[in-house]
Amino acid sequence: MLCALNYSNVQYRPGTNSLFTDTVVFNTYGAVVRYTFTPAIEVAGGYSYTRASSANGISDPAKYHQVSLKESYHFSKRTTVYALQA
C-alpha cells in the first residue's frame, strides 16, 4: 500500500489591465492511497480540498472537494488499461 499527501499554493496577481484588484490565493490539500492486489491489478483513491482566499469584495470564497477512484489492469510493462471516476 502506498499513501501520499500533497499541498499546493497558487497565487493570481492582477495585471495592469486586469479588472481584478486583489491577489487571490488558492490552497489545495490532498491525499492518495494506492493498493496493489496482484502485479496486474491495482486500485487507488484520492481526495483533495481547495480553498480560495477572500478577494475582490467576495465574502464567501470558493471551496472545492474532489474524490476520485482509479482501477488499473497491467497487461505488460508497456500496456495498461485503467478507469477513473471523479
N, C-alpha and C positions, 0 to 999 in steps of 0.2 A: 504494500500500500504506500502511496506517495501522497503527502499533504503539502500544500504550499499556500503562502499568504502573499498578498501584494498590495501596494499602495501607489497612487499616482496623484500628482498635484499639477493642474493645468491652469494657467492664468491668461485671460484675454484682456489685453490692454487696448484702449481706444486709440485709433489713429487720428491723424489731423483732420480728415474729412468724415469721421465717424459720427453717427447720431448718438452713440453711447458716450457717457461722460465718466463712468467709473470702471475700475478694473474688476472683473468678475473672476472668482476663483472656484474651480471645481475640484473637490477632493473625492477620490474613489478608493474604497477599501474592498478587497476581495479575498476569497478562499476557494481552493480547488482540492478535491480528493480524487485520486485515481486508484483503481484496484484491478489487478491482472488475475483473472481466473485461471487461464492457461496461457501458454505462449502466443496463442492465436486470438484469444478473446479478452477484451478489457472494457471496463466502463469507467466513466468519470462524471463527477458532478461539480458544479460551481455556483457560487453566489457572489454578487457584487452590489455595493451600495454607493451611490453617488449623491453628493450634496453640493449645491452651489451656494456661494456667499450672497448676502443681500446687497444689491447694487442697483443703480439707476432708478431708485424710488420703488423697487419691488420689495414688498414687505414679507411675502411668502415665497422664498426662493425654491428653485427646482430640487426635487428629491426623486431618485430613481432606484428601484430594486430590480435586479435581474437574476433569474435562476436558470441554469442550463444543465442538460444531461446529454452525455455522448456515449454511444456504443460503437466499438470497433472490432472488426474481424480482419486479422492479418493473414493473407494468403501466402505471402512470402516477404522477404526483406524490402522489396520494392513495390508491393501491391497490397493496398489496404482499402477496405470498404468501411464507411462509417455513416452513422446517422446522428444528427444533432438536433435537439429540441431546446428551445429557449423561450 
